[in-house]
Amino acid sequence: MKYCIRSVVLLMVAVLLFCAPFTAGAAPKLSLKLGHAVPEENAYHYGALKFKELVEAKTGGEVQIDVFPNNQLGTGERDLLEGLQLGTVDVYVGSTGPMGGFEKRFLLFDFPFLFKDKKHVYSVLDGEIGQHILSLLGGKGMHGLAWMENGFRNLTNAKRSIGGVPDVKGLKIRTMENKVHMAMWRTLGVDPTPMAWSEVFTALQQGTIDGQENPIPVIYTSKLYEVQKHLALTRHVFSPAMIVVAKTVFDSLSQEHKKIFEDAAQEAALYQRQVCDKMENEFVDSLKQNGMEVTTPDLAPFQEACKSVYEEFRGELGEDAGLLDQIIAIGKE
Ligand code: EAX
């Protein structure tokens, strides 16, 4: 009997050793392409790599995620989002900027000076309102997984120092392809030029536009200090980012893998927000060291001048227009 058990154990070990080479590097059952529009130094890339790490580990390698930074999968964020619908992109990490063109209610977050600070931002995004807005993506061939961070947007330009509203009049500023952002700059006397992010550096270099507006981490990691002299800390819009998976991909996952994607996205998002916040605090000095002149204008006149945007666009939110008032109320709590 003892010999019989011994020979069975030896046989099992032999089988496992024989099969090992065929399982150790087993080809993944699903390979996905994740795309974003910014350099690898940007916080989006850190969040994307964290999501990749968590999903691959938790699925035991059954799902592999390849990360493509710097617009490798598209010409900008609108193009990448369209890629989710066309099947050329499986996972998107990026701002909500162009989302209003897919689902109007995403414009909710684009109203000028809507958010007071990041505590206000995440009490909204991580609450019912944020979850409701993410759920709207289902009707657009996408599945919203979690809210990441782009940050408070600030104005840069090559022409002049910005101390107040009169200083921005007449500037030609690139905006995201977002009609609320464009309206805001028009009310300030600016000529807004919507443009994909991949074209912005060259346009600034050639002088076809005077400036642009973005969060500090984007301004620094995209080396805009090489083509922009002036930075005004306007913080005029908080730009959320998000991690989104193509609906066809998400629907094809097992229940177990769906949960892994949801949990990994939440963990990666919290990590990415910390990275982004740290960058925002550190990079203003880095921009100064790279020759940028930084001003901190009084924001009250800017806020006053932009009030008309609320009446002009709240109708675009349809039945969700009341959420605008709810967000404002949360900020006063
Ligand atoms: O998401 O297009 C933009 O200005 C975005 O903020 C940038 O691509 C990062």
Boltz pocket constraint, residues with backbone or C-beta under 6 A from the ligand:
constraints:
  - pocket:
      binder: B
      contacts: [[A, 37], [A, 38], [A, 77], [A, 94], [A, 95], [A, 97], [A, 150], [A, 176], [A, 195], [A, 196], [A, 197], [A, 213], [A, 214], [A, 215], [A, 218], [A, 239]]
      max_distance: 6.0
